[in-house]
């Protein structure tokens, strides 16, 4: 493992200290976990769904919806009555 040194605000330090106590682990362990999560969510190469491999001999059953169509469905006004 590599060692790093960083300065954090008192507020952040206290929040991590309390969380570490509640979870029974060290602050360093929580920071390593947070860094690993950030790396997996923001730094790893992710392929768009349309570039994922399909089983040999099979084709997708339909084209994928656009990002706009997905967002429209996710954030539609749920107070409206659907017929």
Secondary structure as the mmCIF struct_conf table of DSSP 4:
data_model
#
loop_
_struct_conf.conf_type_id
_struct_conf.id
_struct_conf.beg_label_comp_id
_struct_conf.beg_label_asym_id
_struct_conf.beg_label_seq_id
_struct_conf.end_label_comp_id
_struct_conf.end_label_asym_id
_struct_conf.end_label_seq_id
HELX_RH_AL_P HELX_RH_AL_P1 UNK A 10 UNK A 23
TURN_TY1_P TURN_TY1_P1 UNK A 24 UNK A 24
BEND BEND1 UNK A 25 UNK A 25
HELX_RH_AL_P HELX_RH_AL_P2 UNK A 27 UNK A 38
HELX_RH_PI_P HELX_RH_PI_P1 UNK A 39 UNK A 43
BEND BEND2 UNK A 44 UNK A 44
HELX_RH_3T_P HELX_RH_3T_P1 UNK A 49 UNK A 51
BEND BEND3 UNK A 52 UNK A 52
TURN_TY1_P TURN_TY1_P2 UNK A 56 UNK A 57
BEND BEND4 UNK A 61 UNK A 62
HELX_LH_PP_P HELX_LH_PP_P1 UNK A 63 UNK A 66
HELX_RH_AL_P HELX_RH_AL_P3 UNK A 67 UNK A 74
TURN_TY1_P TURN_TY1_P3 UNK A 75 UNK A 75
BEND BEND5 UNK A 76 UNK A 76
TURN_TY1_P TURN_TY1_P4 UNK A 78 UNK A 79
BEND BEND6 UNK A 80 UNK A 80
HELX_LH_PP_P HELX_LH_PP_P2 UNK A 81 UNK A 82
#
